[in-house]
Every structure is written in structure tokens, then in C-alpha cells.
Amino acid sequence: LLEGVVQTGGFYEGTRDRFELDTTVNATSAVKVTLGWQLNRVRMPEGDLDARIGSVRLQLNFTPDLIWYNLVQYDNESDTVGLNSRLFWEYRPGSRAFLVLTQNYDRDNHNITLLESELTLKLNLSFQF
């Protein structure tokens, strides 16, 4: 599946043109991969900006109730790589747990350095009366 988006319009005191391409491959019923590319051309009185964002998404469906979502993203403006990894578990109908790992890396002279890392556990409980 190949999808594209083109948007243009006002952006604060200037304009923004956005171009986006995504391609998704369902390798199996349990594995889904999406490659994405985005260009944001921003024109402002203070200066111009061309932000390019590349991304890879990987979704692994272990069971209908246990899914692992992953996103790796790079942008040329900050020259950083971001990772977001979420393990989703619906342990009973309406009650969910999320284990989320977020990391940001700096890419400097072809070396990658971990800038920050956060691990979060989120619980969503459903009560029925």
C-alpha cells in the first residue's frame, strides 16, 4: 500500500508545504512494516526551513490482546534519532497495560549517543457496575 499527502497553506506568519509518502507491507497477519518520508518546507519572515523526516514502523501482533508497536524516526533539523516502543496488553476486556520505552539519540560525526531514555508503565482499568 502506497499513500501520499500534499498540503499547502498558512503557517503562523508564513507558509508551509508538506509532502508525505508512506508505504506499508503486511508481511504476515502478525507483522506489519511501514516506511515513511516527509518534507515540510516552511517559509517565514524569520527564515526558511526544510525539515525532512524519515521513519520506520514495525508492528508485531503476538495475539489479538498482545501487540508490540515500534517507531524509529530521524529528522535532519535536529539530527536526532528517536525510538518509541510500546508493548500493549489487554489483560481483560476494557483493561489494558502499556509498557512504553522512549529514547532519543544524537547523531554526531557518524557516532550515535543516547541523549535520554524513559520507561513508563501505564494501566487502564475498567470497572463494571
Buried (B, 14 or more C-beta within 10 A) or exposed (E): EEEEEEEEEEBEEBEBBBBBBBEBEEEEEEEBBBBBBBBBBBBEEEEEBEBBBBBEBBBBBEEEEBBBBBBBBBBEEEEBBBBBBBBBBBEEEEEBBBBBBBBBBBEEEEEEEEEEEEEEEEEEEEEEE
